[in-house]
Every structure is written in C-alpha cells, then in structure tokens.
C-alpha cells in the first residue's frame, strides 16, 4: 500500500502505461491503420504516419510528386480520417517530405 492508500488497479495500470509510453505506441498503431483505410493501400505504401500535434496529424511522404497529390486530396483524406477516428481531435493534416520505409 502506498501512503495515499489503496488505488484502483485501472488507475495504476493507466499511470504505468503513460509513464512507459505504451499509450503513444498504441495510438500510433491506431493512426497508422486509420491512415491506411483513409488513404488506400497504394498511397499508404509511400507514406508514413507520424504524431498528432495540436490537432494536426503529421504524415511523411516519400517523394515530391506524391506530396503534391496528397496536398490536393487533403480535404477528402482529413474527412475520412475524422470519420474513422472521431474522438481523436484530428483537425488538420501536415505533410512532410521524407524517407518512408
């Protein structure tokens, strides 16, 4: 027992997961799957989901041609993502040119 007295196991586990970063890993998996569903397999193959920062989900794109294409499709992609993840607070997509593996 701690000095604060007994705690609910759910609270202890939630605190442990937050300290160890497991919540971010799980959120990343959820974002990745939703992105694949929203973007389609071909587009998802050349992009990688990053983190959600202040409501903007960061997406790394493999080349400049594809970067231009996802920029044109941004409104539709965002609408699909919000539909798939309505409680995540995604309000924008931010695309970056970078290495996708």
Secondary structure as GFF3:
##gff-version 3
##sequence-region A 1 101
A	DSSP	alpha_helix	9	20	.	.	.	ID=ss1
A	DSSP	alpha_helix	22	39	.	.	.	ID=ss2
A	DSSP	alpha_helix	41	45	.	.	.	ID=ss3
A	DSSP	beta_strand	47	53	.	.	.	ID=ss4
A	DSSP	beta_strand	56	61	.	.	.	ID=ss5
A	DSSP	alpha_helix	64	72	.	.	.	ID=ss6
A	DSSP	alpha_helix	74	84	.	.	.	ID=ss7
A	DSSP	beta_strand	92	97	.	.	.	ID=ss8
###
